[in-house]
Amino acid sequence: MQPEELTLQQAQSSVTPAADRAHWNTTLSMLSGDHWLGGLGWVGPRLPANHPQATEFLAAVQQQFIPKNALKEVAGRHVGAVIGRYPIIKLALRDATAEPTDAQRKEMREGEGALTHWLDRSRALGKLQRFTLLLLLGRAHLQNYIPTGALMNGRVPPGDLLTSIRRIRLRVPEPGTAQVIDDESTGRLYAVYKASTSTGADATEITYLTPDGRTVTRRLEAGATGPVTPDGIAPVLDSSTDALDLHGHLTVTEAIRDQFLTSTLVKNNHMLNFAKTAILRNAELAAILERYGIGILPPGEWLTGTDGRETYKPDPDWRPGGGNVAFFGAQSTIDEQGRVQNAPGGQYGRFEPVSPDALIATKTDAYHDMLDEAGQGHIKGDATGPSSSGEARIQAMNDFKASLYATATPLESALADHLEMTLAWAAALSGKPGRFKPYRVVVQCRILAAQPTSAERLQIVSERDAGLRSTENAMSEIGIEDTDEMLAAVQAEQEAKLQQGQEAAAALGRLMEPAPARTPADAQP
């Protein structure tokens, strides 16, 4: 079915619940700090669900449950290394073989300035970091929209480029609410975003391309006034925007990568939480010993009640604890003849703590497994400690960088498309559609991996001097983010020094010229 013909129900069902929706929910809850997960986060022993004390047991465990949010740690380290700062954003000619004219350079600078202004005004860094975090689940989306409050009589008012781009807002849809669909049966590419109205009614936005490549957003809202159809479906308000030249882009952009926050990471974090909780329980046993008695009674006496029944009353002056001596008697009962009958086999003991070494090793092993799974083995002591080999550190850092590039590559591609769409939208709203069509947006993340050691920096520079690597590559390896800008600055500095040298040489040459010969006229007073 064509996107122009989709019903509200069909559009919403096209955003199908992912098979790993439960994993998404669990991971996002743990990232936000909820590791208990209503009891599902406890992987230690528990009573059967039908046991009368199962709920009480879990409540007691929850009181001593101590999680470590290692999942947030590895995700935050990864996201911060990929997009801890705004990426480098530039405009370039689509024809890479052509040289821009002065007018085109001026237009590219204006476009870059408009995008920078839009990102700053949208507070986009936090949103892009959220987008990157969701990408670690395997799929993430960016969406642009214009709030209804910015409309006049249902239309966007005219304005210049900066005024128009400020009216465009940026949103990061939550997992399962947006999807870009490449329909093989129709050959159409469209996006669906599941939303809701201010009253909570279902709403869906469908963004698609017209046959001539322009972009239309169609909005379906439930709860419109009108009769209910015979099959019980409420009427739907169906509206569409004008077709805009957005350079063939949708208002929803999708990025995909292999899942980084895997179920293995989640399970290892569960094991880590179990070990930490068990360590607390073990420490509690060591500090406050718990005693037990089987078949014994504390000091006291049997008393006959008013009803003639015998009851045992402990001595009210008896106080257990340190510095006291307590004498216990065997468990006894009174038979029908009033004789005291002792129960055989009385026992007394206490719960002893065990060595915490196994629990500590379990905690460390689970944490290290998480670092290995996330490509962050350089954080472990065995990869960065004084006893580690240089090869181990190099390999660990290579694994870390590889995982960063696996995220940065789809992120850069998606963000470039999205910013190009944003700039094209602003140009169309300002009355100049297609103004920036000759240009493409280039995005480069400022990858911030661990800085090389002094010895590694010297090795990189020596390899550059020996011709084994380029100056640009050496700059990148020692941590210079914008190598193009730095190369241009170095070249300008060298040219300035050369110019100064030439000027100094010319001045010295003038000083070294022989003085002109004196004539008799020069000797006259």
C-alpha positions in Angstrom: 0.0 0.0 0.0 1.2 3.5 -0.8 2.1 5.8 2.1 -0.6 8.3 1.0 -3.3 5.5 1.6 -2.2 4.1 4.9 -4.8 4.2 7.7 -3.9 5.1 11.3 -3.9 1.5 12.4 -1.9 0.4 9.4 0.7 3.1 9.9 1.1 2.3 13.6 1.4 -1.5 13.0 4.1 -0.8 10.4 6.3 0.2 13.4 6.4 -3.4 14.5 7.4 -4.3 18.0 11.0 -5.5 17.7 11.9 -9.0 18.8 14.3 -7.6 21.3 11.8 -5.0 22.8 12.2 -6.7 26.2 16.0 -6.3 25.9 15.6 -2.6 25.0 13.3 -1.9 28.0 15.6 -3.8 30.4 18.8 -2.1 29.2 17.3 1.4 29.2 15.9 0.8 32.8 19.4 -0.3 34.0 21.1 2.6 32.3 18.7 4.9 34.2 19.7 3.2 37.5 16.9 0.6 38.0 18.8 -2.7 38.3 16.2 -4.3 40.6 13.7 -4.4 37.7 10.8 -5.4 40.0 12.8 -8.4 41.3 13.9 -9.7 37.8 17.3 -8.1 38.4 18.1 -10.5 41.2 19.7 -13.6 39.8 20.5 -15.3 43.1 18.5 -18.0 44.9 14.8 -17.3 45.5 11.8 -19.1 46.8 9.3 -20.6 44.3 6.7 -18.1 43.0 3.9 -20.1 44.7 5.7 -20.1 48.1 3.7 -18.2 50.8 6.9 -16.3 51.8 8.2 -15.6 48.2 7.2 -11.9 48.3 8.6 -11.4 51.8 11.9 -13.1 50.8 12.3 -10.8 47.8 11.5 -7.7 49.9 14.3 -8.7 52.3 16.7 -9.2 49.4 15.8 -5.8 47.9 16.7 -4.1 51.2 20.3 -5.3 50.8 20.5 -5.2 47.0 23.6 -3.2 46.0 24.0 -2.7 42.2 27.0 -1.3 40.3 25.9 0.5 37.1 28.8 -0.9 35.0 26.4 -0.9 32.0 26.1 2.9 32.2 29.9 3.2 32.7 30.8 1.3 29.5 28.1 3.0 27.5 29.0 6.5 28.8 32.7 5.9 28.1 31.8 4.8 24.6 29.4 7.7 23.9 31.7 10.2 25.4 34.6 9.0 23.2 32.5 9.2 20.1 30.6 12.4 20.6 31.8 14.0 23.8 31.9 17.3 21.8 30.2 18.6 18.8 31.5 16.9 15.6 33.2 18.9 12.9 30.6 20.0 10.4 31.5 21.4 7.0 29.9 22.0 3.6 31.6 20.8 0.4 30.8 20.7 -3.3 29.0 17.6 -4.4 31.4 17.5 -7.3 34.6 16.6 -5.5 36.7 17.3 -8.6 35.6 21.0 -8.8 37.1 24.0 -7.1 34.5 26.3 -5.4 34.2 29.9 -6.5 34.4 32.8 -4.1 30.6 33.1 -4.2 30.3 29.4 -3.4 32.8 29.7 -0.5 30.7 32.5 0.9 27.5 30.5 0.5 29.1 27.5 2.2 30.2 29.6 5.1 26.7 30.9 5.5 25.3 27.4 5.5 27.8 26.2 8.0 27.0 29.2 10.2 23.3 28.5 10.0 23.8 24.8 11.0 26.0 25.7 13.9 23.5 28.3 15.1 20.7 25.7 14.8 22.7 23.1 16.8 23.5 25.5 19.5 20.0 26.8 19.8 18.5 23.3 19.8 21.0 22.3 22.6 21.7 19.4 20.2 24.8 18.0 21.9 22.7 16.2 24.6 20.2 15.0 22.0 23.0 13.7 19.8 24.5 11.9 22.7 21.1 10.3 23.5 20.8 9.4 19.8 24.3 7.7 20.0 23.3 5.9 23.2 20.2 4.5 21.5 22.3 3.6 18.5 24.2 1.2 20.8 21.0 -0.8 21.0 21.2 -1.3 17.2 19.0 1.4 15.8 18.3 5.1 16.4 16.4 7.9 14.8 16.5 11.7 14.5 13.4 13.7 13.6 12.7 17.3 12.7 9.4 19.0 13.2 7.9 22.5 13.4 5.7 23.0 16.5 2.2 24.2 15.9 2.9 27.3 18.0 5.2 28.5 15.3 2.5 28.5 12.6 0.3 31.4 11.5 -3.0 30.3 10.0 -1.6 26.8 9.7 1.4 27.9 7.7 5.0 28.8 8.5 5.5 32.5 8.3 8.2 33.9 5.9 11.7 34.7 7.2 15.4 34.7 6.3 17.6 31.7 6.6 18.4 32.0 10.3 14.8 32.9 11.3 13.5 29.9 9.3 16.1 27.4 10.7 15.2 28.5 14.3 11.6 27.4 13.7 12.8 23.8 13.1 13.0 21.6 16.2 15.1 18.4 16.7 13.7 15.3 18.4 15.2 11.9 19.3 12.3 9.4 19.2 12.4 6.6 21.8 13.0 3.0 20.6 9.9 1.5 18.9 8.2 4.8 18.1 9.9 5.5 14.7 11.0 3.5 11.7 12.2 4.1 8.2 10.6 1.7 5.8 11.9 0.7 2.4 8.9 -1.0 0.9 10.1 -3.5 -1.7 6.6 -4.2 -3.1 6.0 -0.5 -4.0 9.6 0.7 -4.2 8.7 3.6 -1.9 10.8 4.9 1.0 8.9 6.4 3.9 9.1 6.9 7.6 6.5 6.5 10.4 6.6 8.2 13.8 4.1 7.1 16.5 3.0 10.1 18.6 0.0 11.2 20.6 -2.0 14.4 20.8 -2.2 16.7 23.8 -5.3 14.8 24.9 -3.5 11.5 24.7 -5.2 10.3 21.5 -3.2 8.2 19.0 -1.4 10.1 16.3 1.0 9.1 13.6 3.2 11.1 11.2 4.1 9.5 7.8 6.9 11.2 5.8 7.3 10.2 2.2 8.7 11.4 -1.1 6.5 12.4 -4.0 7.4 11.1 -7.5 9.4 14.2 -8.3 11.5 13.8 -5.1 9.9 16.3 -2.8 9.0 15.6 0.8 5.5 15.5 2.4 4.5 14.8 6.0 1.1 13.4 6.5 -0.4 13.4 10.0 -3.2 11.1 11.2 -5.0 11.9 14.5 -7.6 9.8 16.2 -10.6 11.3 17.9 -11.8 13.7 15.2 -15.4 14.6 15.3 -17.7 12.5 13.2 -19.6 9.2 13.2 -17.9 5.9 14.1 -17.6 3.6 11.2 -19.7 0.3 11.2 -16.6 -1.7 12.2 -16.1 0.5 15.3 -13.2 2.6 14.1 -13.3 6.3 15.3 -12.9 9.0 12.7 -9.4 10.2 11.9 -8.2 13.7 11.1 -6.0 13.4 8.0 -3.8 16.4 7.0 -0.6 16.9 4.9 2.0 19.5 4.6 3.1 21.2 1.4 5.6 19.3 -0.7 9.1 20.7 0.0 12.4 20.3 -1.7 14.5 18.6 1.0 17.0 17.2 -1.4 15.3 13.8 -1.4 15.5 13.4 2.4 12.8 12.4 4.8 12.2 14.4 8.0 13.2 11.2 10.0 16.7 9.9 9.7 17.7 6.4 10.7 21.1 5.0 11.8 21.9 1.3 12.2 24.9 -0.5 13.7 25.6 -4.0 15.3 24.2 -4.1 18.8 26.8 -2.9 21.3 24.7 -3.1 24.5 24.1 -6.8 24.2 22.3 -9.3 26.5 25.8 -10.6 27.5 26.6 -7.2 29.0 23.3 -7.1 30.8 23.8 -10.7 32.2 27.3 -9.9 33.4 26.0 -6.8 35.2 23.4 -9.0 36.9 26.2 -11.3 38.1 28.2 -8.3 39.3 25.2 -7.1 41.3 24.7 -10.5 42.8 28.3 -10.7 43.9 28.2 -7.2 45.5 25.0 -8.0 47.4 26.4 -11.3 48.6 29.6 -9.5 49.8 27.4 -7.3 51.9 25.5 -10.3 53.3 28.8 -12.0 54.1 30.1 -8.9 55.8 27.0 -8.6 57.9 27.4 -12.2 59.1 31.0 -11.4 60.1 30.1 -8.3 62.0 26.8 -9.3 63.6 26.7 -13.1 64.1 23.3 -14.7 63.8 22.6 -17.6 66.1 20.1 -20.4 65.8 18.6 -23.0 68.2 16.9 -26.3 67.4 15.1 -28.2 70.1 16.2 -25.8 72.9 14.5 -23.2 75.0 15.9 -20.0 76.6 15.9 -19.7 80.4 12.3 -19.6 81.7 9.6 -21.7 83.3 6.3 -23.4 82.6 3.2 -21.6 83.9 -0.4 -22.7 84.3 -2.8 -20.3 82.8 -6.3 -19.5 84.0 -7.7 -21.9 81.4 -5.5 -24.7 82.9 -3.2 -24.8 79.9 0.6 -24.9 80.4 2.6 -22.2 78.6 6.3 -21.5 78.6 7.4 -18.0 79.6 11.1 -17.0 79.1 12.9 -15.3 82.0 12.3 -11.5 81.5 15.7 -10.8 83.1 17.5 -12.9 80.6 19.7 -10.8 78.2 21.6 -12.5 75.4 24.7 -11.0 73.8 28.4 -10.3 74.5 29.7 -10.5 78.1 26.7 -12.6 79.2 26.5 -16.3 80.0 23.3 -18.0 78.9 22.1 -21.4 79.9 19.6 -23.1 77.6 17.4 -26.0 78.4 16.2 -28.8 76.1 12.9 -28.3 74.3 10.2 -29.7 76.6 6.5 -30.2 76.8 4.0 -31.1 79.6 2.1 -34.3 79.1 -1.4 -35.0 80.3 -0.1 -36.2 83.7 1.8 -33.0 84.2 5.2 -34.5 83.6 7.9 -32.6 81.7 9.0 -34.4 78.6 12.3 -33.4 77.0 12.7 -33.5 73.2 16.0 -35.3 72.3 18.7 -33.9 70.1 18.8 -30.2 71.0 21.3 -28.1 68.9 22.7 -24.7 69.2 24.9 -22.9 66.7 25.5 -19.8 64.6 25.8 -18.8 60.9 29.4 -18.4 60.0 30.7 -16.1 57.2 32.9 -17.6 54.5 36.0 -16.1 52.8 34.9 -13.3 50.5 37.6 -14.2 48.0 35.3 -16.1 45.8 32.7 -13.3 45.7 35.3 -10.7 45.0 36.7 -12.8 42.2 33.2 -13.2 40.8 32.6 -9.5 40.9 36.0 -8.8 39.2 35.5 -11.4 36.6 32.0 -10.1 35.7 33.3 -6.6 35.4 36.2 -7.6 33.3 34.0 -9.6 31.0 31.9 -6.5 30.5 35.0 -4.5 29.6 36.1 -7.1 27.1 32.6 -7.4 25.5 32.5 -3.6 25.1 36.1 -3.4 23.6 37.3 -1.5 26.7 39.9 -4.0 27.9 42.5 -1.2 28.2 40.6 -0.1 31.4 41.6 -3.4 33.1 44.7 -3.5 35.3 46.2 -6.4 33.3 46.2 -4.2 30.1 47.4 -0.9 31.5 49.3 -1.8 34.7 53.0 -1.6 35.1 53.4 -5.3 34.5 51.5 -5.3 31.3 53.3 -5.6 27.9 53.2 -2.9 25.3 51.6 -5.3 22.9 48.7 -5.9 25.2 48.0 -2.2 25.6 48.2 -1.7 21.8 45.8 -4.5 21.1 43.4 -3.3 23.8 43.4 0.2 22.4 42.9 -1.0 18.9 39.8 -2.9 20.1 38.5 0.2 21.7 39.0 2.4 18.6 37.4 -0.2 16.4 34.3 -0.2 18.5 34.3 3.6 18.4 34.5 3.7 14.6 31.7 1.2 14.3 29.5 3.7 16.0 31.0 6.9 14.5 30.6 5.8 10.9 26.8 5.3 10.8 26.5 8.3 13.2 28.4 10.6 10.8 26.4 9.4 7.8 23.0 9.8 9.4 23.9 13.2 10.9 25.2 14.5 7.6 21.9 13.5 5.8 19.9 15.0 8.6 21.8 18.3 8.6 21.5 18.5 4.8 17.8 18.0 5.2 17.6 20.7 7.9 19.5 23.2 5.8 17.3 22.5 2.7 14.2 22.9 4.8 15.3 26.2 6.1 16.2 27.4 2.6 12.7 26.3 1.4 11.0 28.2 4.2 13.1 31.3 3.5 11.8 31.3 -0.1 14.9 29.9 -1.8 14.3 26.2 -2.2 17.2 24.2 -3.6 19.7 27.0 -2.7 22.1 24.5 -1.0 21.6 21.6 -3.5 25.1 22.0 -5.0 26.6 21.2 -1.6 26.8 18.2 0.7 27.3 18.2 4.5 30.4 16.5 5.8 30.4 15.4 9.5 33.5 14.1 11.3 33.2 13.0 14.9 36.0 14.1 17.3 37.0 10.6 18.4 38.5 10.9 21.9 40.2 7.6 22.7 42.8 7.4 25.4 45.8 9.6 24.8 49.0 7.9 23.8 51.9 7.7 26.2 55.0 9.9 25.8 56.9 6.9 24.4 54.1 6.2 21.9 54.0 9.9 20.8 57.8 9.8 20.1 57.4 6.6 18.2 54.7 8.2 16.0 56.7 11.3 15.3 59.8 9.2 14.4 57.7 7.1 12.0 56.5 10.4 10.4 60.1 11.7 10.1 61.1 8.3 8.5 58.4 8.6 5.9 56.4 5.6 7.3 53.3 7.7 8.0 51.9 11.0 6.8 51.9 14.2 8.9 48.0 14.1 8.9 48.0 10.5 10.2 50.6 11.3 12.9 48.5 14.3 14.0 45.4 12.1 14.3 47.3 9.4 16.2 48.7 11.8 18.9 45.2 13.3 19.5 44.8 16.3 17.3 41.1 16.4 16.4 40.8 18.7 13.4 43.8 17.7 11.3 42.7 19.8 8.3 42.6 22.9 10.5 46.0 22.1 12.1 47.7 21.4 8.8 46.4 24.7 7.5 47.7 26.5 10.6 51.1 24.8 10.3 51.3 25.7 6.6 50.4 29.3 7.3 52.9 29.5 10.1 55.6 28.1 7.9 54.8 30.5 5.1 54.9 33.4 7.6 58.3 32.3 8.8 59.5 31.9 5.2 58.2 35.4 4.4 60.0 36.8 7.5 63.2 35.0 6.5 63.0 36.4 3.0 62.4 39.9 4.3 65.3 39.6 6.7 67.6 38.3 3.9 66.6 41.2 1.7 67.3 43.7 4.5 70.7 42.1 5.1 71.5 42.3 1.4 70.8 46.0 1.3 73.1 46.5 4.3 75.9 44.6 2.5 75.7 46.6 -0.7 78.8 48.9 -1.2 78.4 52.6 -0.5 78.2 54.7 -3.7 81.5 56.5 -4.7 82.0 60.0 -3.5 82.5 62.8 -6.0 84.4 66.1 -5.6 81.0 67.8 -5.3 80.2 65.6 -2.3 83.2 66.9 -0.5 82.1 70.6 -0.8 81.0 72.0 2.6 
